[in-house]
Amino acid sequence: MKKFKPFVIPLLFFMVVFIAFTSQNLKTELKLPIEDWSRSLPLQTEKIGEVKPVFQEQNGIQRVYVPKENEVLSFHVTDKLEVQDKQTIPLSIPSPQDFWVQGDQYVFVRDQQLIHYDGKKENILDQNVRGLDSNPNNIIYFKENEILAVEMDSWKVKSLKKVPEQIYSVVLNDKSDSFISVRKSSKETTKQVKVTFYQPVDQFGYKEHVILDKEEQIHENHFGFYFIENSRDVTIYYTLFTNNSGGKSYKIYQGTNPLNANKDWDFNMMTFIDNNGVKLENPKFIQYGVDANGQAKVMFTTRALRSNEKEAVNVYEARADGDVWRTELRSTTNYQSLHPNWVGEESVMWLNLVGYKEYTFSGASKNPDVIEKSLKITQSDMKEAVSATVLSLFQGLIFAMSSVYWITPAVLFALVIYIVKIKLMEDEDKRILYTILALFLGVQLIFIQKLFNTHYYMYAPDFLAFTGSSFVIPIALALLSGAAVWYGRKQDWSKLTAICYFAALNTFFLSIVVGPYMF
């Protein structure tokens, strides 16, 4: 037992630090995204691949349709994030794409064929189809140079417009009979982008409003158009993707205009700010909506800090506040979030990465029952907390490398004495040994002040980041190191050996306590 005595206090201290850090990391895992919103909870659905779900509100309940390899999974999600009425239909719909669904009937595009599935068999409605968009009352699709619609009462198709440019997309919103078309024509080094808003004037025709007509550079792509009608005004949103020298960026633009004012459209970039005043960049998987007060709202995913210690691709919801959009964190998952969507006014759901190309649905809510449920500690919470602790302790090794700065002066002093007057070293003269120890601790205390910087105080937990911590912690750990030497020292150790043991223990203690937060 005596042979292990030098390691008793270091091991006990390591266990205390490990438990304290794991407890702190567990608190981070259990932290709500904002007040009155739950943590993320997995929905009771199976794992799926990376697909694009279709969300549809039916009688006030959200219905989700998930295209899989040879079937379509569908289910209801309540405002308490309960999954009900799971069904599967043996139907192959390629993803990602939008498709129309109502009951057991589907309209979708596969192999450039527009297909209507009536619940029993597939019927081909048209050929050479490039894409479609729909809402419960309309199905608009397009070929290379033609926009068409499906008449749902007869399942026949009719042409709406032929254009000279190539059509890239058509866009509907959830309720309107209006739609947008995006067309592009190639030039030598650029493309001309033309975006037109089609407003129905009667059952036979549409009035056209050109929204955007500009050159698109080779490294740019205008996509993700959407519109919200408000009385006679229309607000148009779109995403601009740029790829300059390998640097990719996504920006959202917004413009509002009265349709019949014959004014040029002016689009402004939307700036998203989180509750810490940090600008959120590169929003993806945008969802647009209107809240109960008639105000526009936006939901998206982006990579940002979820907490001081953790970064992930999470879901954010934003509302306009003057010239900026104030965001609130909605998800607390640890990896990647895709395709967020609202479930009523007080809940959201999205696809959450859980493994290699494997996703599940997760959700969050303002419902008090869901909040209470989300605060229960799970096996995943413990796993993430322990993993974060282990990773942080390994990061402390970087700090251990810095110890060379305060070890070197003491070593050089001992080396000089050894060369000049070796007898003092052999006799273990107390003045020499105390000088070595003072050099070690003094230089350490001076140098370490630079490491207790803004980064440390931002990331360290409160019990390690207090006024005077840059002096209190090193001194306290030096005293603990001395106690460990006094308790664990063996009888056959020389005083110089004890000092070396002290230096090793002191560096170890500093590395695991403050090292994880200094770099």
JOKAWO-V803411 format. One record per helix or strand of 3 or more residues. SS is the DSSP state (H for helix, E for strand). FROM is the first residue (numbers start at 1). LEN is the number of residues. If there is no record, write none. Layout:
SS|FROM|LEN ; SS|FROM|LEN
//
This chain:
H|2|29 ; E|54|5 ; E|61|7 ; E|72|6 ; E|83|7 ; E|100|3 ; E|105|6 ; E|113|5 ; E|122|5 ; E|131|5 ; E|138|5 ; E|146|6 ; E|156|7 ; E|166|6 ; E|179|8 ; E|190|13 ; E|205|13 ; E|220|11 ; E|233|12 ; E|247|12 ; E|284|7 ; E|296|10 ; E|311|11 ; E|324|6 ; E|337|7 ; E|347|9 ; E|358|8 ; H|368|7 ; H|379|24 ; H|404|17 ; H|422|5 ; H|430|19 ; H|454|6 ; H|462|3 ; H|469|20 ; H|495|19 ; H|515|3
//
